[in-house]
Amino acid sequence: MKLYVAKKIIDDLELLIKGIDPSTHNEITVDTILNSKYNNMLLKEVHKMLSQYLTQYDVNCGFNKRRKHFFYIDDFQKKEIPISEYAIPISTFAYTLNKFIDEKTMKKVKGSEITRWLMNEGYLKEIEHDDGKVFKVLTDKAGEIGMLKETKTNSYGRTYDVNLYSAQTQKFIINNLDAISQFIKIHFRNV
């Protein structure tokens, strides 16, 4: 089976599981065979098996052994990502996301890659302090997605802000993981 055909089948299975006709992209609202719980579970199992097959294929393919795939989490795994009820730093959230990938075949996502995407989207901006150090700070737009800042003081008496990611922000990032993955592919291609 050709790789692009298998990936198309996986995408179509995801649509069917969500109750969407893959050929028309219309929602299937009538109670049909596709809406039965058993058949839906069956489709999920086939999707899982085919995804695992493709992962194994990638592991065994000589080209892919030398070069890892870019970070990606599918729609079913996204639903399993735990959301912290407490606001957390991006490094902690990136660590959580990386638990959902196969590190042998895929590159981990870095907190800096997510923050670069957030900067690109206008939620963060960089400012330079007098000593030349550059910091990422929240924009007004960051409040729309629940980003927070906490002011701290270091051992030298200097105050600084730490950007924190609330449950709302974590959900926003999960909902935009496809766009973030695409951004990483474009901007971090040679990293």
C-alpha positions as CSV (number, residue, x, y, z in Angstrom):
1,M,0.0,0.0,0.0
2,K,1.3,3.4,-0.9
3,L,2.0,5.7,2.1
4,Y,-0.2,8.6,0.9
5,V,-3.1,6.1,0.3
6,A,-2.8,4.8,3.9
7,K,-2.7,8.4,5.3
8,K,-5.9,9.3,3.2
9,I,-7.6,6.2,4.6
10,I,-6.7,7.2,8.2
11,D,-8.0,10.8,7.6
12,D,-11.3,9.3,6.1
13,L,-11.7,7.0,9.1
14,E,-11.3,10.0,11.5
15,L,-14.1,11.7,9.6
16,L,-16.4,8.7,9.7
17,I,-15.8,8.3,13.5
18,K,-16.8,11.9,13.9
19,G,-20.0,11.3,11.9
20,I,-18.9,13.1,8.8
21,D,-19.1,11.7,5.3
22,P,-15.5,11.8,3.9
23,S,-16.6,12.4,0.3
24,T,-19.0,15.3,0.9
25,H,-17.8,16.5,4.4
26,N,-21.5,16.6,5.4
27,E,-22.5,15.5,8.8
28,I,-24.3,12.2,9.0
29,T,-27.3,13.0,11.2
30,V,-29.6,10.2,10.3
31,D,-29.4,7.2,12.5
32,T,-27.5,4.8,10.3
33,I,-25.2,1.8,10.6
34,L,-22.3,4.3,11.0
35,N,-23.9,5.7,14.1
36,S,-24.0,2.4,16.0
37,K,-21.7,2.3,19.1
38,Y,-20.2,-1.0,18.0
39,N,-19.4,0.1,14.5
40,N,-18.0,3.4,15.8
41,M,-15.7,1.4,18.2
42,L,-14.8,-0.9,15.2
43,L,-13.8,2.1,13.1
44,K,-11.7,3.5,16.0
45,E,-9.9,0.1,16.3
46,V,-9.2,0.0,12.5
47,H,-7.9,3.6,12.7
48,K,-5.7,2.7,15.6
49,M,-4.3,-0.4,13.9
50,L,-3.6,1.4,10.6
51,S,-1.9,4.2,12.5
52,Q,0.3,1.8,14.4
53,Y,1.1,0.0,11.1
54,L,2.2,3.3,9.5
55,T,4.3,4.1,12.6
56,Q,5.9,0.7,12.3
57,Y,6.4,1.2,8.6
58,D,8.1,4.5,9.3
59,V,10.3,2.8,11.9
60,N,11.4,0.1,9.4
61,C,11.9,2.5,6.5
62,G,15.6,3.3,6.0
63,F,15.1,6.9,5.2
64,N,13.0,7.6,8.3
65,K,15.5,5.9,10.6
66,R,18.0,8.7,9.8
67,R,15.5,11.6,10.0
68,K,12.7,11.9,12.6
69,H,9.3,13.2,11.6
70,F,8.1,16.6,12.8
71,F,6.0,16.8,15.9
72,Y,2.3,15.8,15.4
73,I,-0.5,14.5,17.6
74,D,-3.7,13.1,16.0
75,D,-7.2,14.2,17.0
76,F,-7.8,11.1,19.1
77,Q,-4.7,11.6,21.2
78,K,-5.5,15.3,21.6
79,K,-8.6,14.3,23.6
80,E,-6.4,12.4,26.0
81,I,-4.0,15.2,26.8
82,P,-4.5,16.1,30.5
83,I,-5.2,19.8,31.2
84,S,-3.7,21.2,34.4
85,E,-6.2,23.2,36.4
86,Y,-3.2,25.3,37.6
87,A,-1.5,27.8,35.3
88,I,1.9,26.2,34.3
89,P,5.0,27.3,32.4
90,I,5.3,26.3,28.7
91,S,8.1,23.9,29.4
92,T,5.9,21.9,31.7
93,F,3.1,21.8,29.1
94,A,5.5,20.8,26.3
95,Y,6.7,18.0,28.5
96,T,3.1,16.8,28.8
97,L,2.6,17.0,25.0
98,N,5.7,15.0,24.4
99,K,4.3,12.0,26.4
100,F,1.9,11.5,23.4
101,I,4.6,10.9,20.7
102,D,7.0,8.1,19.8
103,E,10.3,9.7,20.5
104,K,12.1,7.1,18.3
105,T,10.3,8.3,15.2
106,M,9.2,11.9,16.0
107,K,10.9,15.1,17.1
108,K,9.7,16.4,20.5
109,V,8.0,19.8,20.6
110,K,9.9,22.5,22.4
111,G,8.3,25.2,24.5
112,S,10.3,27.8,22.4
113,E,8.6,26.5,19.2
114,I,5.1,27.0,20.8
115,T,6.0,30.4,22.0
116,R,7.4,31.4,18.6
117,W,4.0,30.4,17.1
118,L,2.2,32.4,19.8
119,M,4.4,35.4,18.9
120,N,3.6,34.9,15.3
121,E,-0.1,34.9,16.2
122,G,0.2,38.1,18.2
123,Y,-0.2,36.6,21.8
124,L,3.4,37.3,22.8
125,K,6.0,39.9,21.9
126,E,9.7,40.4,22.7
127,I,11.1,43.3,24.6
128,E,14.8,44.0,25.4
129,H,15.9,45.2,28.8
130,D,18.7,47.7,29.4
131,D,21.2,44.9,29.9
132,G,20.4,43.4,26.4
133,K,18.4,40.4,27.6
134,V,15.3,39.7,25.6
135,F,12.1,38.6,27.2
136,K,8.7,37.4,25.9
137,V,5.8,39.3,27.3
138,L,2.1,39.0,26.9
139,T,0.2,41.3,24.5
140,D,-3.4,42.5,25.1
141,K,-4.5,39.7,22.8
142,A,-3.0,37.1,25.3
143,G,-5.8,37.8,27.7
144,E,-8.3,36.4,25.2
145,I,-6.9,32.9,25.5
146,G,-6.3,33.1,29.3
147,M,-2.5,33.6,29.4
148,L,-1.2,34.9,32.7
149,K,1.9,36.4,34.1
150,E,3.5,36.1,37.5
151,T,6.0,38.6,38.7
152,K,9.0,37.1,40.6
153,T,12.1,38.4,42.1
154,N,15.5,36.7,41.7
155,S,18.2,36.4,44.3
156,Y,19.8,39.6,43.0
157,G,16.7,41.6,43.6
158,R,15.7,41.9,40.0
159,T,12.0,41.4,39.2
160,Y,10.9,39.6,36.1
161,D,7.6,38.2,34.7
162,V,7.0,34.5,34.1
163,N,4.4,33.7,31.5
164,L,1.9,31.0,32.6
165,Y,-0.5,28.9,30.6
166,S,-4.0,28.5,32.2
167,A,-6.3,25.6,31.5
168,Q,-8.0,27.8,28.9
169,T,-4.6,28.5,27.2
170,Q,-3.7,24.8,27.3
171,K,-6.9,23.9,25.6
172,F,-6.3,26.7,23.0
173,I,-2.9,25.2,22.2
174,I,-4.3,21.7,21.9
175,N,-7.0,23.0,19.6
176,N,-4.3,24.6,17.5
177,L,-1.7,21.8,17.5
178,D,-2.1,21.2,13.7
179,A,-1.3,24.9,13.0
180,I,1.6,24.7,15.5
181,S,3.0,21.6,13.8
182,Q,2.8,23.2,10.4
183,F,4.5,26.3,11.8
184,I,7.3,24.1,13.2
185,K,7.7,22.4,9.8
186,I,8.1,25.7,8.0
187,H,10.3,27.6,10.5
188,F,12.3,24.8,12.1
189,R,12.9,22.6,9.1
190,N,16.7,22.5,9.4
191,V,16.9,22.4,13.2
